[in-house]
């Protein structure tokens, strides 16, 4: 039984007891009062009647009897009796007690009124003629007593109702802090850490203080562990001087861009080589050379800052790279980077030959060895042209589906209207081989008889043309249709632009509310860069989807691990670690330690962790021992 109900029962019990006691006391008191008043009335009437009879000179028995009968016939008396001095009854009139109108018989039996009759002496000159005894009818007293009891009951009922309303408001005011504490505890089970305002009630204030302190400690432990793992991640995957990702991390990211399902159809790879790093150290000194390297890193980061998925890295001591998925104008990128590099070189006039720059284009599916060989060849051409020279190469030409924005808009709109979209499923399994869900990605048929294109071929243009909301709604419809016709769970991903679109979110909620029985089997995820780009929209979406029963997660997770504290109140169900951290994990002890700590921290708050892009048995075997709950990728079947 709830505390609120217990308190209410106690209040009701006390109220009823108080009412019953008050009613009894009042009724008995009123009855006693009425009995006294009735006795006084009997006494006064008997005295008045005796005085009237005493003034009659000739006390003829007939006259006396007529006088008593006339008095009795008024109906106000239950008994009138005249007895001589010896006690012999001379005249007697008597009737049964009349029923009290409106007063029930059980009430009269429960509270009987027993008033003493009035007695007075009748004189005949100086002698006593007799004694008059008179008892009035009690029905009027019963009526007054019953009426008073009813009025008291009515007032108690009204007072009890008013007290109930006031008591309800007071109890709600008192128990509201407890409700907040309960919500706080329930939020912790949903992987959300919130604090509540302190109540004014001292006893409850100590409880809320303890809960807030516990939540603060858990959040601090979470933040400390996240900071430690972020430091480890940067130490393992980033260059200590420039802060850029190192070669191992870059190669894993490049491999995923070339072969991943969501990789862009085309992209650019820029290589920058400092001509003589040892010579720079000799001329500038280590401090100025490190400053130069850091300026170069800032230049590359600035070049990719406007894009979500561009990646700058230091691949060797003197070699830097910029991977630009989705870009296709090699000459424009080369000119932009060359201008920035020549401006940087002007700050070091003592160095005549500072850099060489090459930019090449690639297509998804191209072997990495081929791309790197073409990039090295292009860089060699730039070196052959002289100091601070640039070369842009187009070693392969991608055939665009459309040549203009309007062409793309028409192509995508036609595919949507004709429903030339489908989902391709890839299994996510546990370490023991049990299927967790199917990760479903969108495919689009540009022409009715054409091939089915992966998301990387059309999603960049869909984002540019603000068509992602329509595509994502169709993905949800396809997923719900799949859930109705097949067993198992399905996971789909949404774009950042879609979750920030209120119109899309209203339609999404409408679709899910129509089929609540399927929500528990639907997993919805958003890429990490989209989550932080639209954090407030994602937070609100999480609350909505969790109420509907959906699973919510983040894919491609890990690049912004240092900001994980911002996600502590989202109530996430799972994280999918980016394939860049999984690449050759069996050879990278540092990433193993980082991922093991990530899994341990996520499990502490009830969040599952899955690995993306598992490519071989060596990676799979190592990941199984790090604490991952699920795996997906080419090596998973």
N, C-alpha and C positions, 0 to 999 in steps of 0.2 A: 504494500500500500504506500502511495506516495506521501511525502511529508506534507504537502499542501492538503491532501485529503485527511490526513491524521489531524492536522490543526483545525480543519473545518469541522470534523466530527467532534473534537473536543469543545470547540466554540458552541456548536449546536447542542451538545449534551449539557453544557453549563447553562446555556440559555433556557433550555427546557426545564432543568432543575430549578433555576431561579424563578421561572414563570409558575411552575407548579407550587413551589413554596409560597410565593407571593399570593397566588390565587387562593390557596387554602387559608393562609393567615387573614387575607382580606375578607373571605367569605365567612369565616368563623367570627371575625370581629364585627362584621355587618350583622350577622345573625344575633350576636349577643346584644348589639345596640338595638335591634328591632324588638327583641324580647323585652328589654327594659322599657322601651317606648310603649310597647303594647301593654305591659303591666301598669305603667302610669296611666295610660288611657283607661284601662279597666277600673283602676282605683278612682280616677276622676269621675267616670260615668256612674260607678256604684255610689259614690258619695252624693252626686247630683240627684240620682234617683231616690236615695234614702231621704234626702232633704225634702224632696217633693212629697214623698209619702208621709213624712213627719208632720207636714203642715195641714194634712187632712184631719179635721176634728173628729168626724164620725167615720171611723175606719171600718166601713162596711166591707166584708170579705169580697163581695161581688165587685165593688168599686176598685178595691186593691187589685183584684185579678184582672179587671179590665185595663187598669193603668199599666200593669206589667206586660200584658199581652200586646197593648199598643206599642210599647217600647220595643218588645221583641220582634214584632212584625216589620220593623224598619229594615231588617235583614242584616244589621251590622253586628249581631251578637250570635254567638254559638250556644250560650247558656245564660239564663236568668233564673235565680232561685231565691225564694223568701222562706225563711225558717223562723219559728218562734224561739223565745229565749231558751227553751229546753232542747232545741235542735230538731224539732219536728217540722218537716217540710209542709208549708202552708200552700205555696204556689210554685210551680216549676215549669219553665219552658226550655226545651233543649232540642238541638238538632245536630246531625253529623257535620263534621267540618266540610265546608264547600270546597270543591276543586278550584285551584288557583288557575285562572285563565293565563295561558302562555307558559306556565311553569310545569315542566314534565314531572310525572309521578316519581321517576327515579331520583330526581333532584330533591323532591320533597322528602323522600325516604332517606336520602343521604345526609340532608341538612334539615332535620325536623326543628320546628319553632315551638317551643314549649313555654309560653308566657304564663305567669301566675295570675289567677283571676283576682279581680278587685272585690273587696269586702267593705261594707259600711253598715252602721246601726240605724234602725228606724225607731224614732221616739214617739211615744204617745203621752204628751205632757211630760211629767217627770219620770215616767216609767218607760222601760225598753219594750217596744212592740215586737221587734224581730230583727233578723240579720239578712241583708241583701248581698248575694254573691253574684258577680257578673263576669262573664268571659267573652271577649270580642272575637269575631271571626279572624282567622290568621291568613286567609287567602291573599289579602292585600299585602301582608308582610312578605309572603312567598313571592308575589309578583315583583315587589321592589328588590328582594334579594336576587331573584333570577335576572332581572334587568341589570342590576349592578354587576353581576358576574359576567353577563354577556358583554357589557361595555368594557369591563376590565380585560376580558379576553381579546376583544377587538383592538383595544389600545396596545396590548402586548403584541398582537400579531403585526400591527403597523410598526411598532417600535422594533420588533424582531426583524421585519423586512428592511427597515432603514438601517438597523445595525448590521444586517447581512451585507447590504450594499457598501456601507462604510468599511466593514470588516474585509470584504473582498478587495476593495481598493488598498486597504492597509496591508493585507497579506501579499498582494501583488507587489506593492512597494517594498515590502520586507524581503520577499523571496526573489525579486528581480536580480539581485547580485548572485544568488544561487543559480538562477537560470543562466547568467553569464558565465559562471564557473563551469556549469555543465557544457555549455557551448564551447568553452575553451578546451575542456577535456575531449569533447568530440572532435574538435578541430585538430588536436594532436593526433588522434587516430586517423585523420584524413591527411596527415603530413603537412598540417598548417600550424604555424606558431604565432599566436596572437596574444595580446595582453588586454585586460579589461580595466575599466575605471574603478577606483576604490569606492566602496559604499560608505555611507555615514554610520551604519550600525557597527559598533566596535567589534562585536563577536564575529560578524561576517567579514569585516575588514582584514582580520588576521588570516582568514582562509584565502581571500583574494590575494593578499600580499604573498602568501606562500606559493600559490599557483603561478602568479606573475613571476616570482623569483625562479621557480622551476623552469618556466618557459624561457626566461632570459638566460638561464644557465645552459639549457639545451641549445638555444640559438648560438650562444657563445662557443660552446663545444663544436657545433656545426661549422661556425665561421673559422675557428682555429684550425680544425682539420682541413677545411677547404683551403685556407691560406697555405698550410703545409704542402698539400697536394699541388696547389698552383705553383708554388716555388719549385717543387720537384718536376712538374711538367715543363716549366720554362728551362730548368737546368738540363733536362734530357733532350728537349726538342728545339731549343733556341740557342743561337750563338751568344756567347757571354759578352762580347764586345759591342755588337750592333743591336742585339735584341731580336734580330730576325730569325725565322725558322731555319734550322740547319738542313744539311743535305738529306739526311734520312727522312725527315718529315716531309720535305719538299718532294722527294721521289715518290713517297706513298701518295701524296696529294695528286701529283702528276699522273700516276698510274690510274687513280680513280677517275680523273678527268678524261683520260683516253678511253677507258673501258667501262666506266660506271653507267648505270641506267639513266641517271639524271644529268650526265655530262652534256655540255653544249655540243652542237654538231660541229662547230669550228671554233678555233681560238688562236691566240698568239702566244709565242714564247719569246721573251726578250732575254738576252745574255749580255752582261756588262763585265768586262775584264779590266782590272787595273793593270797597267802595262808591266810594272816592275815593283812588286810590293816590298821586296827587300831593299831595293834602291830608294823607295819612298821612306822607309824606316831610317835609312842612312842620311837622307837629305833633311827630312822634316823632324826626325826623332820619333820615338814611340808615342808620345803623348799627342803630337799633332797628327800623326798618322791614324791613331785611334779616333781622333776627332773627325778626320776626313771620312773614315769608314762609317762613322755614325751619321754624318751629314748625308752620305750616299744612301744609307738605310732610310733616313727620313724622306729623302727624295723619292725613293721607290714606294714607300708607304703612302706618301701624298698622291702619287700617280694612281694608286689603286684604291684610294680612300672613298671615292664616289661609287665604287662597285662592291657588291656584297661578297663575291666569290673570287676576287683577284687575290693572288698570293705572291708576296715578295719573299726572297730567301737568300741566304749566303750559302752557296753550294760548295765553295772551296775558299781557301784563304783570300785569293784575289778575284774570285768569280762570284757574281751576283746574278740572280734570275728574277724575272717577273712573269708569272703565269696569268694570262688574261683570257679566261673562257668567255666565249660569246663575241669577242672582238674579231674583226676580220680585215681591218685596214692596217696592214703592217707598216706601210710608209708613214701614216699619220702618227702611229705610236712611236716609230723610230725618230721622227722629227721632234716630237714632244720630249722624249727622253734625251735626245741629243742636245736640244736647247738647254735643258736643265743641267746636263752634265758639263757643257761648255761654260755655263755661268759658274758652276762649281769650280771648274779648272782655272777660271780667271782669278780665283782667290788664292791660287798657289802658283804664282808666276815663275818660281824657280823650277817647276816641273813642266817640261815641254811636252812630254808624251805621257798623258795621264790615263787615258782609257781607250777602249774600243767597244763598239756596240753593234749587236746583230739582232734582228727580229725576224722570226719565221712564223708561218701559219701552219696549223695542223688541223686534222680532221679526227673526230671521234672514231675509234677503232684502229687508228694508225699505231703500229708497234712503237714502243718507246725507244728502242735502239735506233730505229730509223729517224725518229724525230730528233734525238740527241745528236746523231751523226750529221743531219742537215743543219742543226744549229751550230755545231762545231765548224762545219764547212763555211757557213755564212760568217762566223766570227773570224775565221782565217782570212776571208776576203776583205773584211773590214781592216784587219791588221795589215794586210798587203797594201791598202790604200794610203796608209800613213798615220801619223799621230792624230788621236782624237777623232777618228773617222767612224762612219756608220754604214751599215749595209742592211737593207730590208729585202727579204726573199719570199717569193711565193712558190714554194716547191710543189704545191698541189692546189687545185681549185675546187672548192665546194660548189655544187650546183644549188642555188637557192630555190626554195619552193615558190617564193614570190619576190619581186624586186622592189616593192614599195610598201609603205605602211597600209595604204588602202587595199593593196593586193592581199596582204596578210589578213587584214580585217575581213575581207570577203571570203577568203579561204577558211578562216576559223569559224566565221558565222555560218557558212554553208555546212560545215562539218557538224556544228552544234544542232542546227535546224533539222538536218537529215539524220542525226544521231549516229554519226560515223565515229563513235568512240567506244572503247571497251577497256576492261581492266585486265592486266597481266599479273598473275600471282607468283610470289616467291615465298617459300616457306621460312618461317622463323621457328626453330626447334630448340628444345632444352638440351642440356649437356647429355642427358640420357636418351635423346632421340625422340622425345614426345613432342608432337606438333603443338605450338602455342597459338599462332595465328598465321594467316596468309597476308604478307605485305603486298598490297595491290597498287600498281602504278598505272597511270593512264597511257593509253595508246590512241592515236588519232590517224584516221585515213583521210589524207588530203584530197584524194580523188576517189570516186566510187569504186574504181577497179585498181587503185594504187596500193602500195605497201602500207602496213601499219607502222607509224612513226613513233619512236620513243619520245618522252616528254622533253628531253634536251633539244629536240629539233624545233619545237614550236612554243614551249612555255616562256622563253625569254621575250618573244614578240608578244605573246599574250599578256605578259606583265606590262610591257611598254604600252600596249593598246587598252589596258584596263579591262581585259576580258577574263581574268582569272576567276572572278566570282561565278560567272556562268559555267566555266569548265569545272570548277570545284563542286558546284551544285549537281552537275551531271555525274561527277564521280560519286557523290553521296547516294544519288539515286541508283546507280549501278551497284554500289556496295550493298544497299538495302535489298535490292533485287536478288543479289547473290546470297545474302543471308537467308532469304525466304526459301530458296531452292536448294541450298546445300548446307551441310553440317560444318561446324567449326566457326572460328572467329575471323574477321577481316579487318585489316588495318589500312587506312588511307591517309594521305598527307594533304594539308591545306597550305595555301600560300599566305605570306604575310599581308598582302594587299586585301585578300579575301576576308581575313579575320577582322580587319579594321573597317570593313564595309558593313554598316548597320543593316542595310537592306539584305545583304547575303545572310547575315546572322539570323535575322528574323525568319527568312525562308528556311534556313537550316533547322532552326528550332521547330518550325511548323512541320517539316518533313519527319523529324524524329518523334515529335509528340503524337503523330498519327500512327506510329508503329512502336510503342514503348517496349513491346516484348523483344524487339531486336536490338535495343540500345545496349544491353549488357554484353552483346557479342561484337559491338563496333568499337574499334580502336582508332582514335583520331590523333594525328601527330602534326607538328609544325617544325620546320627546320630551325636550328638554333639561331641563325642570324635573323630570321623572321620574328622569333620570340622576342629578342632584345630590341628589334626595330619597332615592334608594336607591343611593348610589354603590358601596358594597361589594358589594351584590347584583348590580349591573350589571357590576362588574369581574369577578366570578366567572362571570357569564353569558357575558361576552365570551370568557373563556378556553375555556369549554365549547364555544361555538358555533364558535370559530375552529378548534378541534381537529376538529370535524365538517366543516369546509370552508365554512361559511356566511359571507356578508358581513355585517358589523355596522357600524351607523352611528347618528348622532344627528340627529333632525329638529328643526325650529324652533330652530335653533342661533343663538346670538349675544347673547342677553340677559344671560348670565353669562360673558361672554368673559374677564373678569378671573380666573376660576377655571380657565382652560383647562389650567394646569399640572397639575391633578389628573387630567387625562385622558391624560397623556403616556405612561403605561404600559399603556394599554388595548389597543393594537394595532388601533385603529379603521381601517375601510376608507374611510369617507366621512362627510361632514357635509352636512346640508341647511340652508342659511341661511334664517332666518325671513323671511317675506314682508314684515314691517315694514321691513326694511333694503332690500328690493328696490323698494318703492313709490316711483315717480317718481325712480328712481336716475339717470336722464339729466339731472335738474335739481339733483342734490345732489352737488357735487364732493367734499365731505368724506366722504360714505359711499362714493363711488367709491374714494377713497384707502384707506379702511379695508378695504373688501372686496378690493381688489387686494392689500394686505398680507396679509390672511387667506389668500387663495388661495396666495400665494407661500410663506407659512410652512407651510401644510398640505402643499403639494407637496414641500417640502423633506424631509418625513418620510413621503412616500408615501401621503398621504391625499387622496382626491378630494373636490371641493367642488361641490355642486349648489345652484341657486337655486330657491326656492319662490315661487309666486304671481306669475309673470311675466304681466303683463296686456296689454301692447301691444308693438308693434314697436320703439318708441323704447327701452323698457327692455331688450328682447331684444338690440338692436344694441349697447348699451353693455355689457351683461353679457358678451357674447361676447369683448370686448376686455379684460376684467378678469382673465381666467384661469380662469373657471368651467369645470368639466368637463362639466356637464350642466345642463339647464333644465327646469322644469315649471311649469304654470300655464295659465290660459285662452288665452294667446297661443301655446301650444305644441301642435302637432298632429302 
